[in-house]
Amino acid sequence: MTSVKRYALVLCTFVLPMFGWAKDAGAQSTALTVSGSPAPFTVTTAVAGSQPIPLTDAITTYFVKAKNAAGPQKITAHLDSPMPAGTTLTITMSAPSGATSLGPVTLDMTDRDIVINIARDNGSTNGITYVFTATVSAGVLAPQTRTVTLTESSYP
């Protein structure tokens, strides 16, 4: 029984703030901006004997404008460093009209397609949902940050 109580205390100390930013990959007359960073993901409670409950942040939005005469655009995402062992971060970006969202996509340091086939668009604001998941095996971690880089570029 003591180990179950200690397990609950260990999870109370885990914090992982996440920050996002965006860049334009040089497409003609395109724009990609993000409304801000999601709030820190803090595991504050856990049910003894169970895995922690995934944490969700759906407050962040992005604005995309695709005017590239060369064809449709896509948005990719990657992290600046790996997630700690026993943790994952997924991103889901709602798609503008006519485009396709591939989310939820698990993020790592490799560019992953998130939204594809963004046609000529005068600009629209869409939602971003982050889900942070930790397992018991993550143990006690010091507060950390990860940067999510979003890039708009030609598709395919």
C-alpha positions in Angstrom: 0.0 0.0 0.0 2.9 2.4 0.7 4.1 2.1 -2.9 0.7 3.2 -4.2 0.7 6.3 -2.1 4.3 7.1 -3.2 3.2 6.7 -6.8 0.5 9.3 -6.4 2.9 11.7 -4.9 5.5 11.2 -7.7 2.9 12.1 -10.3 2.0 15.3 -8.4 5.5 16.8 -9.1 5.6 16.2 -12.9 5.3 19.4 -15.0 5.9 19.8 -18.7 5.2 23.2 -20.2 4.8 23.2 -24.0 5.4 26.2 -26.3 4.6 26.6 -30.0 5.7 28.9 -32.8 5.3 29.0 -36.5 7.3 29.9 -39.6 6.7 30.3 -43.3 8.8 28.1 -45.5 9.1 30.8 -48.2 5.9 30.1 -50.2 4.6 33.0 -52.2 2.1 35.2 -50.3 1.4 32.7 -47.6 1.1 33.1 -43.8 1.1 30.9 -40.8 0.8 32.3 -37.3 -0.1 30.8 -33.9 -2.2 32.6 -31.2 0.2 31.7 -28.4 1.5 28.9 -26.3 -0.6 26.4 -24.5 -0.7 26.5 -20.7 1.9 24.2 -18.9 0.8 20.6 -18.7 0.9 19.7 -15.0 0.0 16.3 -13.6 -1.6 17.2 -10.3 -3.6 14.2 -9.4 -3.5 10.5 -10.1 -5.7 7.5 -9.2 -3.7 5.1 -7.1 -2.9 2.0 -9.2 -3.8 3.6 -12.5 -1.9 5.4 -15.3 -2.2 9.2 -15.2 -5.0 10.7 -17.1 -4.0 12.4 -20.4 -4.0 16.2 -20.3 -5.6 18.2 -23.1 -5.2 21.9 -24.2 -7.5 23.1 -27.0 -7.2 26.8 -26.5 -4.5 27.6 -29.0 -5.4 28.6 -32.6 -3.5 29.1 -35.8 -4.2 31.4 -38.8 -3.2 30.1 -42.3 -3.3 31.9 -45.6 -2.3 30.0 -48.7 -1.8 32.1 -51.9 0.9 30.0 -53.6 0.2 29.8 -57.3 2.5 26.7 -57.5 -0.1 24.5 -55.8 -1.5 23.4 -52.4 0.3 23.8 -49.1 0.8 21.6 -46.0 1.7 22.2 -42.4 4.3 20.1 -40.7 5.3 20.0 -37.0 8.3 18.8 -35.0 9.8 19.1 -31.5 13.1 20.7 -30.7 14.1 17.8 -28.5 12.8 14.3 -27.6 10.0 13.9 -25.1 11.1 12.2 -21.8 10.8 8.4 -21.7 7.2 7.4 -20.7 5.6 10.6 -22.1 4.1 11.6 -25.5 2.7 14.8 -27.0 0.2 14.7 -29.8 -1.1 17.5 -31.9 -4.4 17.8 -33.8 -4.9 20.8 -36.0 -8.4 21.4 -37.5 -8.2 21.9 -41.2 -9.3 24.9 -43.3 -12.2 24.3 -45.7 -11.1 21.8 -48.4 -7.9 20.7 -46.6 -7.3 17.5 -44.6 -6.2 17.2 -41.0 -4.1 14.1 -40.3 -4.3 14.4 -36.5 -3.8 13.3 -33.8 -0.2 13.0 -34.7 2.5 12.0 -32.1 5.3 14.6 -32.2 9.0 14.0 -32.1 12.1 15.6 -33.7 11.0 14.6 -37.3 8.8 16.8 -39.4 5.3 15.2 -39.4 2.5 16.2 -41.8 -0.3 17.6 -39.7 -2.6 19.4 -42.3 -2.4 18.7 -46.0 -3.9 20.0 -49.3 -4.4 23.6 -48.2 -5.7 25.2 -51.4 -5.7 28.9 -52.2 -7.3 30.4 -49.1 -7.8 34.0 -48.2 -7.1 33.1 -44.6 -8.8 31.2 -41.8 -8.4 30.6 -38.1 -8.5 27.0 -36.9 -8.0 25.1 -33.6 -5.0 23.3 -32.3 -5.4 20.5 -29.7 -2.4 19.2 -27.7 -2.7 16.0 -25.7 0.1 15.2 -23.2 0.2 11.6 -21.9 2.5 10.2 -19.2 2.9 6.7 -17.9 4.0 5.6 -14.5 7.3 4.7 -16.0 8.0 8.4 -16.6 8.8 8.7 -12.9 9.6 12.1 -11.3 10.8 14.7 -13.9 11.9 18.2 -13.4 9.9 20.9 -15.1 10.8 21.0 -18.8 9.8 22.8 -22.0 9.6 21.7 -25.6 9.2 23.9 -28.6 6.8 22.8 -31.3 7.8 24.2 -34.7 5.1 24.5 -37.4 6.1 25.0 -41.0 3.9 25.8 -44.0 5.3 24.5 -47.3 4.3 23.1 -50.7 2.3 19.9 -50.8 2.9 17.1 -51.6 
